[in-house]
Amino acid sequence: MTVGLLLVTHNQIGADLLATATSMLGMCPLATEVLPVSQNSDPRALLAKARQLVQILDQGEGVLVLTDIYGSTPSNIACGLLEGVHPVKAVAGLNLPMLIRVLNYPRLTLNEIADKALSGGKDGVLLCGSEGG
């Protein structure tokens, strides 16, 4: 069994990042779902949908939820999943390096894969062309 992965993002950001990562890797090694959030979405209805997706994705190892901007509606939905019956870790600041790192370590535990998400996101942000860097 592996950790499930849920992307909760503005509009199609999550779907686009997942399609790009899957194309780069040639596959998606984790059970993954995407929940797009538009400005017209009902946050309560989306939280209910997110809970359903977590229930589907959790095969006993928990679910990692990646979201784009902390404090936004998608991250508020992600944080709303932390109090549920399923083990969930949520990480904000989703970027492609973060997602690639997560997908490269599908056998890790929920805590370990959350740490990989954090390190992938941070390590993937660099100033290009800087002197001495």
N, C-alpha and C positions, 0 to 999 in steps of 0.2 A: 504494500500500500504506500501511497505517496500523499503529500499535502495537496489539497485543492487550491486553485488560484482563481480569485475573483478580481476583475478590474472594474472599478467604479470611477468613471471619468466624465468630464464635460463632453457632450456630443459624441463624436466618433473617435476621439483621441485614443481610447483604449483599444478599439477595434483596429485602428490603423497601426498602432504600435505592435499589437499582437500579430497582425498579418505580416508586418515587416520582420519581426523577430522570428516567426515561424518560417518565413522565406529564407532568412539567413541561416537558420539551423537545419532546415530541411524537415522539421517536424515540431510538434508541441508535446513535450514529454510529460506534462502535467494536465490533469483534468482542469479545464479552464473555461470560465464564462466571462462575458463582458456585459456590464450594465451601464448603458449610456444615460446621461442626465442632461436634459435640455432646460432652457429657461422656463419653458411652459410645463415642466414636469411637476407632478404632485409629490413632494418629498415623503409624505406618509405612505403613499402607494408604492413608491420606489423602495422604501425601507422594507415593506412587506415582501416585495419581489426579491430584494437582496437576501432576506432571511430564507426564502424558499431556495434560492440558488446556493446558499451556504449549506442548507440541509442536503441538497443534491450532491454538492462537491465534497462534503466531509465523509470520507470513507473510513474514518477512525483515526486519522492523523491530524485533523484540523484543517483550517483554511487560512491562507494568506490573502489579505485584501490590499491591493495597491490602488492608490488614488492620486489625483494630480495635485491639487492645491489645498494645503491644510487650511481649515476654516471655511471652505466653500461647501456648497450643498453636497457634492459627491463625498467629500471627506466627512461631513456630518453624518451621512448615511453609513459610511464605513465605520465610524466611531460608534454608531448605534448598534452595530453588530457585536461589539465587544462584550456586551452584557447578556448575550444569548446563552443557550445551552451547549452550543458547539464551541470548541476551542478556536479562537480567531485572533490573529495578529493583524494590525493595520499599519501600513507605512504610506506616508504622503510624500509627494515630490516625484511621482512616477516619471521616469525617462527611459529611453531605449537601453542605455547601459545597465540600468537597474533590472529591467525585464530580462535582458539577455543573461545577466548573472543568475537570476532566479531560475531561469529555464535550463541553465547549465548544471544545476545542482538539484535534480529532482528527487534524490534519495535522502535529502537532509530532513531533520525534524522541523517542526514548525518554528521553534526558537532559532535554530540554526539558519533556516532559509530566510527568516526575517532579518537576521544579521547580514546575510549575503545581499539582500535587497538594499539595506542601508549602505553597505560598503560599495556596492556596484553603482548606486546613485551618486554617492560622494566622489568616488574615484573616477567617474565618467565625466566630471565637470572640470575642464582645464582651460586655461588661457592659452590660446594658440599663438605661436609666433612670438612669444615673449622673450626678451633678452635674458639670458642666464637661466631659462626655464626649460 
